[in-house]
């Protein structure tokens, strides 16, 4: 399986499938990453804002810490936070093979931590997925609400673009 960097290092191209369904486990589709061709990339390009990693404090050790650092390095290459966040969330080891990661927050919306299981079959994908939940819940729209669920206007263009992709259509068809 290619590493996460090979996925994010290429330019977006809706004609290229990065994911394919491989098998169904406990009513959940597991996605394998398809290799992407080598493409030229402008190495001087950097996302605006401060790195997403500046909002994380890695408290885990071993494999989980390595996965978190590698994934954040990749995320920082394509995403930035448009302001210096006052939020710093711990990254800890937790979860299980059936719950490989999680973004935890208190009932009032304040974040607790991001956790990743050392037994995750796809740790880079699972960690990146949880970082996405953190960004959606804390740094996009109103902190403590999922901007993607609340219909926040800042995501309307993103949502339209995602729903227009062939990958989204295929995943929607699989979910039916």
C-alpha positions, -999 to +999 in steps of 0.1 A: +000+000+000+015+034-009+020+059+019-002+088+026+023+112+012+019+097-023-018+104-021-017+140-011+014+149-031-005+147-064-028+174-078-065+168-075-079+150-105-114+137-104-107+113-132-082+094-110-096+070-084-076+070-053-098+046-034-115+014-043-138-008-022-121-040-012-142-059+013-170-054+037-164-059+074-191-056+099-213-034+076-185-010+070-166-006+037-128-008+041-110+013+014-076+004+000-055+032-013-047+028-050-012+038-062-010+071-079+013+079-108+044+100-102+036+136-112+056+167-111+048+190-082+057+226-074+078+221-042+077+258-034+040+258-030+028+260+007-007+263+021-017+296+037-018+300+075-001+281+102+005+244+100-023+221+113+003+204+134+006+235+155-028+226+170-016+191+180+004+180+210+016+144+205+015+126+239+016+091+225+048+072+219+061+045+196+041+036+165+012+059+173+035+089+177+054+080+145+021+078+125+008+111+140+041+129+130+042+114+095+005+121+089+007+157+102+038+163+080+017+153+050-014+173+062+008+204+067+018+202+030-017+207+018-037+224+046-031+253+069-051+269+097-059+305+087-051+319+121-030+310+151-053+287+170-057+289+208-066+253+208-040+226+213-054+190+213-034+160+227-028+130+205-029+098+226-029+061+221-064+045+225-091+027+207-090-009+194-088-029+162-126-023+158-124+014+168-090+024+154-093+061+162-115+088+176-119+125+182-133+130+216-149+162+230-169+171+261-207+176+259-202+214+258-180+210+227-146+215+241-121+190+226-105+163+248-081+145+225-075+125+193-068+089+198-053+062+176-050+025+182-016+009+177-036-020+163-052+000+134-049-017+101-047+017+083-032+040+109-023+070+086-058+070+071-075+066+105-054+094+121-060+118+092-097+110+093-098+120+130-078+152+123-105+161+098-132+157+125-112+179+148-109+206+121-146+203+112-157+205+149-133+231+162-117+253+135-143+256+107-174+276+115-185+278+152-162+259+176-181+229+191-203+223+161-196+202+131-195+228+103-202+200+078-235+191+095-247+226+103-247+237+067-221+264+074-217+286+044-179+284+045-182+248+033-209+252+007-184+254-022-164+225-009-195+203-004-207+211-040-172+202-054-170+169-034-205+158-044-197+164-080-167+140-080-169+105-094-155+091-062-183+106-042-209+092-066-194+057-064-193+058-026-229+070-025-239+041-048-221+016-025-239+030+006-273+023-009 
